[in-house]
């Protein structure tokens, strides 16, 4: 005995927008595009020169600071780790 599985398409949920309810896929796509356009606007105000200078100084200070000496591993420590495996 076999059962036949019938898949009934379910309607996609509606989308509530500021101007109403979007029901069709094209209305939903348009509403999402409008929302993304509002959220992601290009930054037109350039950073002030003082902020750029402060960042440059901080970067140079970071890059010019000498790194600390690394802790070296002894051959005995390596052998001990291998024994533990």
N, C-alpha and C positions, 0 to 999 in steps of 0.2 A: 504494500500500500504506500503510495506517495502522496505528499501534500503539495499542492501548488501554491506558491507564495505570490501574492499579488501586492505589488507596491503601489500605494495610492500616493500621488504627489501631494505634498503638503504645501500650502501657500506660504511664501516667505513672510516673516513678520513685517509689520509696518514700521516706518521710521518717523518719529516726531521731530519736526523741524521748527525753527522760529516762525515760519510763515504758514505752517499747517502740518498735515500728515502726508508723508510720501508713501504711496502704495505700490506704484510700478517700479520696476528695476531702473528705468531711466530717471525717474523722479528721485529715487534714492541716490543714484550715482551723481546727479546734479547737486543734491543737497550736501553730500559728502565733499564734492569738489569745492563747493562754495565755502564750506566750513574750513577745509584745509587752506584755501586761498586766504581766508581771514587770519588764520593762525600763523602761517608762514610767510611773513612779509620780509623783504630784504632790509637789511640794516643800512640806512642811508646816512646816519650820523657818524662821521669818522671819529675815532678815538683821539682825545686831546694829546698833543705832543708830550706833555708832562707824564702822562700815563705810559706812553710808549717808551720814553726815556727810563722810567722807573723799572719797567719790565726788562729792558735791555741791561740795566745795571744788575738786577737780581740774577739774570741768566749768566752774565759774565762772572759774577761772584761765585755762582754755583759751579760753573765749569772750571774756574781757576783754582778752586779749593782742592788740595791734594787728597787723593784717596788714602784711606788707612791701609796699613799692611795687612794682607790676608793671613789668616791662621793656616800654617802649613800642617799637613798630616804626616805623621811619622810612619815609617815602614811597619813598625810594630802595631800601630793602630789599624793599618790596612790588613795585616795578617790576622789580628784579633777579629776584625769584622768578617773576614773570609771564613774563619773557624766557626763563627756564629751562624753562617749560612748552612 
